[in-house]
Amino acid sequence: MSALANPVRDHAVEISLELLDSITADYAQRDFAVRLWNGEVWGNLSLPRFTLVLKHPGALRRMLLGANQVTLGEAYIYDDFDVEGNLEAAFEFGDYLVKHELELMEKLRLAGLLLRLPNGGHHYGHVEPHLHGGLHSKHRDREAVGYHYNLSNDFYRLWLDRNMVYSCAYFERDGEDIDTAQIHKLDYLCRKLRLRPGETLLDIGCGWGGLILRAARNFGARALGVTLSEPQAEWAQKRIREEGLSDVCEARVCDYRDLDPSSQFDKIVSVGMFEHVGEARLPQYFEHVWKLLRTGSVFLNHGIATAATYHRKGPSFIDKYVFPDGGLAPLGTTIRIAEACGFEVRDVENLREHYTRTLRQWVRRLESRYEDATRITSETVYRIWRLYMSGCAHAFNIGRVNVNQVLLSKPDHGNTHLPLRRADWYVGG
């Protein structure tokens, strides 16, 4: 087709190439390529770390006009552009686009170029949640949890380990598979709690029941797990029945706030749940756990924390499309609130590198099951999860977020009933 026959398209190519040159002028790592909708490639690398694929003439306009996490994320999930190769590597460039400060005249010039691109492209769908009620009310929390965890058990099965553990694994060596690393994590949690046969364990946010099953089967605990997700509880209960553990293990659909404080537990654990609580509600969270825990025992809180030095610029893609109403607090804030409720901090461990490895394995497993994932959910949902988990791997890798296991004691007149050393945590680990 001649230039006269399609002047808009040719004009858009010229503008897009000028924009790419301009926005990367100060970007040191030009280790990627860009392929335009007409097949033309920007960048001269023979082996780029990743390739941005612009799907239509207005793609850069969708991506960069008012660029922030949400605009870039939406342009990806609704197929204005794609990423071939290592999606995690593309987040370094995404950070640059969101944070890069330009002089006013240059900013105006680039905005003018973006506005000269067509405003066409793919129609944006409506996959974000629509929640009702007051923030962190019980009804709204159940809706928020359901949006994320009720997606489909079959979808999660595609890329989680065989025990369906949806939290940071615990690796012993390079190349270790996710199934083995998740067993390491479950056992490590039980050893940190120093679970003994016959002790009662409460797992707040038990997911598909991997931890309560392990605690009952391998450590002799009497375990109760609570979750707000009915599909998760149904899955866990089925596994409990199949393993003949119904007398000592239960997964229940229940808000932890509805548990009667008179039903005290010998040990309590929470893994990847308190991120849903919200910083403003953390005092109530720790206060209620304090009431549920037997005096002289311990509570192990495992959760993600934002680095105290990180301050996000603009809205959050994860807040809108992945974890509605979720929130991360710095570790210091969490510990301060826990101590104010009476807990004594006995140990803090950062497993950040382990979560990077976990997420990378999840992403590879999801990508390898692309056809099944899109059949079970949709192309857009697949893209949301590929983007979300790749972005989290990047965030953990650079230290923007951490995952901490905090062991908290409820002392008995100063006596924690804990040994002087922690060598038993590592026996068989």
C-alpha positions in Angstrom: 0.0 0.0 0.0 1.4 3.4 -0.9 2.0 6.3 1.4 -0.7 8.3 -0.3 -3.2 5.5 0.2 -2.6 5.3 4.0 -1.1 8.6 5.2 -2.4 8.3 8.8 -0.7 5.0 9.3 2.6 6.2 8.0 2.4 9.4 10.0 1.7 7.3 13.1 4.9 5.3 12.4 7.0 8.4 12.2 5.6 9.8 15.4 6.0 6.6 17.3 9.6 6.2 16.3 10.3 9.9 17.3 8.6 9.2 20.6 10.7 6.1 21.3 13.9 8.0 20.6 12.8 10.9 22.8 11.6 8.9 25.8 14.6 6.7 25.9 17.2 9.4 25.4 18.1 9.3 29.2 17.5 5.6 29.6 20.8 3.8 30.0 19.6 0.3 29.5 18.5 0.1 25.9 18.4 -3.7 26.1 15.0 -4.2 24.5 13.4 -3.8 21.1 10.1 -2.5 20.0 8.1 -4.0 17.1 5.5 -1.7 15.5 2.1 -2.9 14.2 3.5 -2.7 10.6 6.4 -5.0 11.4 9.1 -2.3 11.6 11.5 -2.8 14.5 13.0 0.0 16.7 16.3 -1.0 18.3 19.3 -2.8 16.8 19.7 -5.6 19.3 20.1 -9.2 18.0 19.1 -10.7 21.4 16.9 -8.2 23.3 15.9 -9.0 26.9 12.3 -8.4 25.8 10.4 -7.0 22.9 7.5 -4.5 23.2 5.0 -5.2 20.5 2.8 -2.2 19.6 -0.5 -3.6 18.3 -1.9 -0.5 16.6 -1.0 3.1 15.7 -2.5 4.5 18.9 -0.7 2.1 21.3 1.9 4.6 22.6 -0.9 7.1 23.2 -2.7 4.6 25.3 0.4 3.7 27.2 2.1 7.0 27.8 -0.5 9.8 28.0 -0.5 10.5 31.7 1.6 7.4 32.3 1.2 5.6 35.6 0.9 2.0 36.8 -2.8 1.8 35.8 -2.5 3.3 32.3 0.5 1.1 31.5 -1.2 -2.0 33.0 -4.5 -1.4 31.2 -2.7 -0.9 27.9 -1.1 -4.3 28.4 -4.1 -6.3 29.7 -6.4 -4.9 27.0 -3.9 -5.8 24.3 -2.7 -2.3 23.1 0.7 -3.8 23.4 2.3 -7.1 24.3 5.6 -8.2 25.7 7.6 -11.0 24.1 10.3 -12.6 26.3 11.0 -11.7 29.9 8.0 -9.6 31.1 9.7 -9.1 34.5 12.6 -7.3 32.7 10.2 -4.9 31.1 9.3 -3.5 34.6 12.6 -1.7 34.8 11.6 0.3 31.8 8.1 0.7 33.2 9.6 2.2 36.4 11.5 4.6 34.2 8.5 5.7 32.3 6.4 6.4 35.5 9.2 8.1 37.4 11.1 10.0 34.7 10.9 13.7 35.2 11.0 16.0 32.1 11.4 19.7 31.7 8.1 21.4 31.1 8.8 22.2 27.4 9.9 18.7 26.7 6.9 17.3 28.5 4.6 19.5 26.5 6.3 18.5 23.2 5.9 14.8 23.9 2.3 15.2 25.0 1.7 17.0 21.7 3.2 14.1 19.8 1.1 11.6 21.7 -2.1 13.5 21.0 -1.3 13.4 17.3 -1.6 9.6 17.4 -5.0 8.1 16.8 -7.2 7.5 19.8 -8.3 4.1 18.5 -7.4 0.7 19.7 -9.0 -2.1 21.6 -12.1 -1.6 23.7 -11.3 -1.6 27.4 -13.4 -4.2 29.2 -14.7 -4.2 32.8 -12.9 -6.8 34.8 -12.2 -4.6 37.9 -14.2 -5.4 41.0 -17.3 -3.5 42.1 -17.5 -3.7 45.9 -20.2 -2.6 48.2 -20.3 -1.4 51.8 -17.8 0.4 54.1 -14.1 -0.2 53.7 -13.1 -3.4 55.5 -16.6 -4.1 56.6 -17.2 -7.9 56.9 -19.4 -7.9 53.8 -17.0 -5.9 51.7 -14.0 -7.9 52.8 -15.8 -11.1 51.7 -16.5 -9.5 48.3 -12.9 -8.4 47.9 -11.5 -11.8 48.9 -14.0 -13.5 46.6 -12.9 -11.3 43.6 -9.4 -12.6 44.0 -9.6 -16.1 45.4 -12.8 -17.4 43.9 -11.6 -16.9 40.3 -11.4 -20.6 39.7 -9.7 -23.5 41.6 -8.9 -25.0 38.2 -7.0 -21.8 37.3 -4.9 -21.8 40.4 -4.2 -25.5 39.9 -2.4 -24.7 36.6 0.5 -23.0 38.2 0.5 -23.6 42.0 2.3 -26.6 43.6 0.5 -29.8 44.3 -0.6 -28.6 47.7 -2.1 -25.4 46.4 0.0 -23.1 48.6 -0.4 -19.5 47.4 2.4 -17.8 49.4 6.1 -17.5 49.4 8.0 -20.8 49.2 11.2 -21.6 51.1 14.1 -22.7 48.9 17.1 -24.7 49.9 19.1 -24.4 46.7 19.1 -23.1 43.2 16.9 -25.0 40.8 14.7 -26.5 43.5 11.2 -27.1 42.3 8.1 -25.3 43.7 6.6 -28.5 45.2 9.6 -29.2 47.3 10.1 -25.6 48.3 6.5 -25.3 49.5 6.9 -28.4 51.7 10.0 -26.8 53.2 7.9 -23.6 53.9 5.0 -25.5 55.6 7.4 -27.5 57.8 9.4 -24.4 58.6 6.2 -22.6 59.8 5.3 -25.5 62.0 8.8 -25.7 63.5 8.8 -22.0 64.2 5.5 -22.4 66.0 7.0 -25.4 67.8 3.8 -27.4 67.2 3.4 -30.4 69.4 1.0 -33.4 69.1 -2.4 -32.5 70.4 -1.9 -28.7 70.3 -4.7 -26.6 68.8 -3.7 -24.5 65.8 -5.6 -21.7 64.1 -4.7 -20.7 60.6 -6.1 -17.3 59.7 -6.6 -17.2 55.9 -6.0 -20.9 55.4 -6.4 -20.9 51.6 -6.7 -24.3 50.1 -5.7 -25.9 53.4 -2.1 -26.9 52.7 -0.7 -25.8 56.1 -3.5 -27.2 58.3 -3.2 -30.5 56.5 0.5 -30.6 57.0 0.2 -29.5 60.7 -2.3 -32.3 61.4 -0.7 -35.1 59.4 2.9 -34.5 60.2 3.0 -32.6 63.5 -0.1 -34.1 65.2 -1.9 -30.8 65.7 -5.6 -30.3 65.9 -5.9 -27.6 63.2 -8.7 -25.2 62.2 -8.3 -23.0 59.1 -10.6 -20.1 58.3 -11.1 -18.4 55.0 -13.6 -16.1 53.4 -13.5 -18.1 50.1 -16.1 -20.9 49.8 -14.3 -22.6 46.9 -11.1 -22.7 48.9 -12.9 -24.2 52.0 -14.6 -26.8 49.8 -11.3 -27.8 48.2 -9.6 -28.1 51.6 -12.5 -30.0 53.2 -12.4 -32.5 50.3 -8.7 -33.1 50.9 -9.2 -33.4 54.6 -11.8 -36.1 54.1 -9.7 -37.9 51.5 -6.8 -38.1 53.9 -9.0 -39.3 56.8 -8.2 -36.2 59.0 -11.7 -35.0 59.6 -11.4 -35.6 63.4 -8.4 -33.3 63.7 -8.6 -30.9 60.9 -11.2 -28.5 59.5 -11.4 -25.7 57.0 -14.3 -23.3 57.7 -15.8 -20.3 55.8 -15.5 -17.7 58.6 -14.3 -14.2 59.2 -11.6 -14.4 61.9 -13.4 -11.5 63.7 -16.3 -13.8 64.3 -14.3 -16.4 66.2 -15.2 -16.5 69.9 -12.2 -15.3 72.0 -13.2 -17.9 74.6 -12.1 -20.6 72.2 -8.4 -20.1 72.7 -5.8 -21.7 70.6 -2.3 -23.1 71.6 -0.8 -21.6 68.4 -1.9 -19.2 65.7 -0.5 -18.6 62.3 -1.4 -16.2 59.5 0.2 -16.5 56.1 -0.4 -14.0 53.4 -3.7 -12.8 54.9 -2.9 -9.6 56.8 -2.2 -7.7 53.6 -6.0 -7.7 53.2 -6.6 -6.2 56.6 -5.6 -2.6 55.9 -3.2 -0.5 57.9 -6.0 1.3 59.8 -7.5 -2.0 61.0 -4.2 -3.6 62.1 -4.8 -2.7 65.8 -8.1 -4.6 65.7 -6.4 -7.5 63.9 -3.7 -7.9 66.5 -6.1 -7.3 69.4 -8.4 -10.1 68.3 -5.5 -12.5 67.7 -4.3 -11.6 71.2 -7.6 -12.6 72.6 -7.7 -15.9 70.7 -4.2 -17.0 71.7 -3.4 -18.9 74.9 -1.2 -17.0 77.3 2.4 -18.1 77.1 2.2 -19.1 73.5 3.1 -17.7 70.1 1.6 -16.2 66.9 3.5 -16.3 63.6 2.5 -13.6 61.2 3.8 -14.0 57.7 3.1 -11.2 55.3 4.3 -8.7 52.7 5.6 -5.3 53.8 6.4 -2.3 51.7 9.9 -0.9 52.1 9.9 2.2 54.3 11.8 4.1 51.7 9.4 3.4 48.8 6.6 5.8 48.0 4.5 4.9 45.0 3.8 7.6 42.4 0.3 7.5 41.1 -2.5 4.9 41.4 -1.8 1.2 41.9 -2.6 -1.4 39.2 -2.7 -4.2 41.9 -5.2 -2.2 44.0 -7.6 -1.9 41.0 -7.3 -5.2 39.3 -5.8 -7.8 41.7 -6.2 -7.1 45.4 -9.0 -4.6 45.9 -8.9 -2.9 49.3 -5.5 -4.5 50.1 -2.7 -2.5 51.7 0.9 -2.9 52.7 2.5 -1.3 55.7 6.2 -1.0 56.5 7.5 -3.7 58.9 8.1 -1.1 61.6 4.5 0.0 61.6 3.3 -3.6 61.9 5.7 -4.4 64.8 4.8 -1.1 66.6 1.1 -2.0 66.4 1.6 -5.6 67.5 3.7 -4.5 70.5 1.1 -1.9 71.4 -1.4 -4.8 71.7 0.8 -6.6 74.1 2.8 -8.9 71.9 6.5 -9.4 72.4 8.6 -9.7 69.2 10.7 -12.9 69.4 12.0 -13.2 65.8 11.8 -11.4 62.5 12.9 -13.0 59.2 12.9 -11.5 55.7 12.3 -14.1 52.9 12.3 -11.6 50.1 14.7 -13.6 47.8 12.5 -16.6 48.3 9.4 -14.8 47.1 11.3 -13.6 44.0 12.0 -17.2 43.1 8.5 -18.3 44.0 6.9 -15.8 41.7 9.3 -16.5 38.8 8.3 -20.2 39.0 4.6 -19.3 39.1 5.0 -17.0 36.1 6.8 -19.7 34.0 4.2 -22.3 35.0 1.3 -20.0 34.1 2.9 -19.0 30.7 3.4 -22.7 29.9 -0.4 -23.3 30.4 -1.5 -20.3 28.4 -4.2 -22.1 26.4 -5.7 -23.7 29.5 -5.6 -20.4 31.5 -7.4 -18.4 28.8 -9.9 -21.2 28.3 -10.7 -21.3 32.1 -10.8 -17.5 32.5 -10.1 -15.1 29.6 -7.3 -13.5 27.7 -7.6 -10.4 29.8 -7.5 -12.3 33.1 -4.5 -14.2 32.0 -2.7 -11.0 31.2 -3.7 -9.5 34.6 -2.1 -12.4 36.4 1.0 -12.6 34.2 1.6 -8.9 34.7 0.8 -8.9 38.4 3.1 -11.8 39.3 5.9 -10.6 37.0 5.7 -7.1 38.6 5.8 -8.6 42.1 8.9 -10.6 41.2 10.5 -7.4 40.1 9.4 -5.5 43.2 10.8 -8.2 45.5 14.0 -8.5 43.5 14.9 -4.8 43.9 13.7 -4.6 47.5 10.7 -2.4 47.0 8.7 -4.9 49.0 9.7 -7.6 51.5 8.0 -10.6 53.0 8.5 -11.1 56.7 7.8 -13.8 59.2 7.3 -12.2 62.6 7.1 -14.5 65.6 5.1 -12.9 68.4 4.8 -14.1 71.9 2.0 -13.6 74.4 4.1 -13.7 77.6 2.9 -15.4 80.8 4.0 -12.8 83.4 7.2 -12.4 81.5 7.7 -16.1 80.7 7.5 -17.0 77.0 8.0 -20.7 77.6 10.4 -20.6 74.7 13.9 -22.3 74.5 16.9 -20.2 74.7 18.0 -21.1 71.2 16.3 -21.8 67.9 18.3 -24.7 66.6 15.2 -26.9 66.5 13.8 -24.7 63.7 16.4 -26.0 61.3 16.4 -29.7 62.2 15.5 -31.5 59.0 15.2 -28.1 57.2 
